[in-house]
Amino acid sequence: MPERTGNYSRFSRLVRMATVLPLGSSLFLNVRYGADRPQGERPAPALSEALPLTISHTSSMPLYVQLRDQLRSLIRSGALQPNFHLPSLRDLSRQLSCSLITVRRVYLDLEREGLLSIQKGIGTFVRSDDTGQSARRSWSRALVYEAFRSAVGTGIRHGMAPEEMEEVLRELLASIPDKEDA
């Protein structure tokens, strides 16, 4: 008879093994399934005092904006120190009674801003200031590079020489007021 594959057959093999082995054996498997398993969801762990977040489901402001703004201000104020380990997506969504997608969107937005570091399989951490600055700088540089690349492509399609494009860029840069003058 061919052996079935899948979770059911693996489970039934474990149960057979657990019932065959004597209790005193060091190989005894403690299989918890059914009546002895705790019923219902496990309670959500309380938010730590280091992470005082509250969201209002009745507010006109979207939940992700409330959560993003609170986390951003906690990080920028220094209340959350660099390398602080934030709760997992599931834990935070359960604690705040909101969607997992909402928390994921907030974490990704703050990672793009350079405030968080998401490490798959490890967790989400507050970035240190120098890492955040370099990440923001790198992101900004990539955006500007892509805009210039697009502009150069447009110039070439319209028959502009590289010297003409350089001249246009210099004119644009000269027309921008200095930060000191503002």
C-alpha positions in Angstrom: 0.0 0.0 0.0 1.5 3.4 -1.0 2.2 5.8 1.9 0.1 8.9 1.9 1.9 12.2 2.0 0.8 15.5 3.6 0.2 16.8 7.0 -2.5 14.2 8.0 -0.2 11.2 7.4 2.7 12.9 9.2 0.5 13.6 12.2 -0.9 10.1 12.3 2.7 8.7 12.2 3.5 11.0 15.2 0.5 9.9 17.1 1.3 6.2 16.5 4.9 6.8 17.6 3.7 8.6 20.7 1.3 5.9 21.7 3.9 3.1 21.1 6.8 4.6 23.1 6.7 4.0 26.8 6.3 7.1 29.0 9.6 6.6 30.7 11.5 6.7 27.4 13.6 9.7 26.6 12.2 9.6 23.1 8.6 10.2 24.3 6.8 12.7 22.2 4.4 15.0 23.9 1.7 15.5 21.3 -0.8 18.2 22.3 -3.8 18.1 20.0 -7.5 18.3 20.6 -9.1 18.5 24.1 -5.9 19.3 26.0 -5.0 22.2 23.7 -6.0 25.7 25.0 -9.1 27.0 23.2 -9.5 30.4 21.6 -6.9 32.9 20.5 -3.9 33.6 22.6 -4.3 37.0 24.3 -2.5 39.9 22.7 0.6 41.0 24.7 0.2 44.5 26.1 2.1 47.3 24.3 5.2 48.1 26.3 5.5 51.5 27.9 8.3 52.2 25.5 5.8 52.1 22.6 2.8 54.2 23.7 0.6 54.0 20.6 -3.1 54.7 20.4 -5.3 54.8 17.3 -8.9 56.0 17.0 -11.2 53.9 14.8 -13.7 56.8 14.9 -11.3 59.5 13.7 -11.6 60.9 10.2 -7.8 60.4 9.8 -6.9 57.1 8.3 -5.5 54.5 10.7 -2.2 54.2 8.9 -1.7 57.9 9.0 -2.3 58.0 12.8 0.1 55.1 13.4 2.8 56.4 11.0 2.7 59.9 12.5 2.9 58.5 16.1 5.8 56.2 15.3 7.6 58.9 13.3 7.4 61.4 16.2 8.5 58.7 18.7 11.6 58.0 16.6 12.4 61.6 15.8 12.0 62.7 19.4 14.4 60.0 20.6 11.8 58.2 22.7 12.6 55.1 20.6 16.3 54.6 20.6 18.3 53.3 17.6 18.2 49.5 17.2 14.9 49.4 19.3 13.1 46.2 18.2 9.5 47.0 17.2 6.7 44.4 17.6 6.0 42.1 14.7 3.3 43.0 12.2 0.9 40.5 13.6 1.5 41.5 17.2 1.1 45.2 16.6 -2.0 44.7 14.4 -3.5 42.5 17.1 -2.6 45.0 19.9 -4.1 47.9 18.0 -7.1 46.0 16.6 -6.2 47.0 13.1 -5.4 45.3 9.8 -2.0 43.6 9.3 -1.8 45.4 6.0 -2.2 48.8 7.8 0.8 48.0 10.0 2.8 46.7 7.1 2.2 49.9 5.1 3.3 52.0 8.0 6.5 50.0 8.5 7.3 50.1 4.8 6.6 53.9 4.6 9.0 54.5 7.6 11.6 52.3 6.1 11.5 54.3 2.8 11.9 57.5 4.9 15.0 55.9 6.5 13.6 55.6 10.0 13.2 51.9 10.2 15.2 48.8 9.1 13.2 45.7 8.1 15.2 42.5 8.3 13.2 39.5 6.9 13.0 36.7 9.4 14.6 38.9 12.2 12.4 41.9 12.8 11.9 45.6 12.4 14.3 48.0 14.1 14.7 51.7 14.5 17.6 52.8 12.4 20.5 54.7 13.9 20.8 58.3 12.8 23.8 57.9 10.5 22.2 54.9 8.8 18.9 56.7 8.4 20.6 59.8 6.9 22.6 57.7 4.4 19.6 55.7 3.4 17.5 58.9 2.9 20.4 60.4 0.9 20.8 57.2 -1.2 17.0 57.2 -1.9 17.0 60.9 -2.8 20.0 60.4 -5.1 18.4 57.5 -6.9 15.2 59.5 -7.5 17.2 62.5 -8.8 19.3 60.2 -11.0 16.2 58.6 -12.5 14.7 62.1 -13.2 17.9 63.2 -14.9 18.0 60.0 -16.9 14.5 60.6 -18.1 15.2 64.3 -18.9 18.4 63.3 -20.9 16.3 60.7 -22.8 13.7 63.4 -23.6 16.5 65.8 -24.8 18.0 63.2 -27.1 14.6 62.3 -28.6 14.2 66.0 -29.4 17.6 66.3 -31.0 19.5 68.2 -28.3 23.2 67.9 -28.0 24.8 67.0 -24.6 26.2 70.6 -24.4 22.7 72.1 -24.8 21.4 69.8 -22.0 24.2 70.9 -19.7 23.4 74.5 -20.4 19.7 74.0 -19.6 20.7 72.3 -16.3 23.0 75.1 -15.4 20.3 77.7 -16.1 17.8 75.7 -13.9 20.4 75.5 -11.1 21.2 79.2 -11.3 17.5 80.1 -11.1 17.0 78.3 -7.8 17.4 80.7 -4.8 20.1 79.7 -2.2 18.8 78.4 1.2 20.7 81.2 2.9 18.7 83.8 0.9 15.3 82.4 1.8 
